[in-house]
Amino acid sequence: MMDKKEAREALASADALASRMRGGGNRRPGPVVFLLGLAMTVLTAVYGLLIEPSSQYAVPVVLLIPFFGLVIYTATRPVLARHHRTLYALTTTAGAALYTLTVTLGTAFFSGEALWWIPGAVLCGVPFAVIGVLDRRTAGTPGATP
């Protein structure tokens, strides 16, 4: 059995390791996620307000570049707080659904209408903000797991 001294040493060692992992291998890129969200919002709004009903359907694919950046960002986090992989996956899936709905319905029925595209573009940026807030809130909390 471990005595109290050994238990304290083991806890201190584990705490030091967790601190090193959070500090060295899990540097937060700061505002990158928020900037990707802003880019997604602006690109979606500009696309929606400037499209013509007969525009090429390949154009919305270019708008997915910030979204792909979000997927790569969330997938490559070396250390995350407990259960955040699930939250990231759900948030990213919800973002994909919002984007698909906004662009598909907007292109078909609301071409150039600001009342559809501005709120839709803002909603497309929400998943980026959610992940950015989660990242910032858990940046210094213990309990991150690889």
Buried (B, 14 or more C-beta within 10 A) or exposed (E): EEEEEEEEEEEEEEEEEBEEBBEEEBEBEEEBBBBBBBBBBBBBBEBBBEBEEEEEEEEBEEBBEBBEBBBEBBEEBEBBBEEBBEBBEEBBEBBBEBBEEBBEEBBEEBBEEEEBBBEBBBBBBBBBBBBBEBBBEBEEEEEBEE
